Amino acid sequence: MAKKADKALKSLKKDIAKLRKQNDQLAKALEETREDQAAAHRELRSLLEERLTAQDAGPGDQAEDHSRDGEEKPEVTEAAERRAVDLSVDLSSVKGTGSGGRVLVKDVEAAADAKQ
């Protein structure tokens, strides 16, 4: 009977060691996940703060963005920027019809049509 008890005790110790190892692995994975979430949260917060700062500044109050030759660069949507590259349109010559004079895709396309 003592041999069976010893064998059962060894088996339990082995199972406990295995469970502790799994627990440690899970704890490590959980910590990595928390670190990833914290980094994502910091990045999201930074982006939101940038957007809020830009909105608070308003279209007339924003710091001017100058190109290399000193001319003011118009505010352009990302889609309009991509379309301008596709159509070989110089954005500095495009008049924006969007909010605050923002250059939209339709503005880029109209400039490309006028160029032809």
Residue pairs with C-beta under 8 A, 6 or more apart in sequence:
54 62
57 63
59 75
59 99
59 100
59 101
64 72
65 72
65 73
65 75
66 72
66 73
67 73
67 92
71 92
73 91
73 92
74 91
74 92
74 94
74 96
74 101
74 102
74 103
75 96
75 100
75 101
75 102
75 103
76 84
76 91
76 96
76 102
76 103
77 98
77 102
77 103
77 104
77 105
79 104
79 105
80 91
80 103
80 104
80 105
80 107
80 108
81 91
83 89
83 105
83 108
83 109
84 90
84 91
84 94
84 108
87 108
87 109
87 112
88 112
89 108
89 111
89 112
89 115
91 103
91 108
93 111
94 103
94 107
94 108
94 111
95 101
95 103
95 107
96 102
96 103
96 104
96 107
97 104
97 106
97 107
98 104
98 107
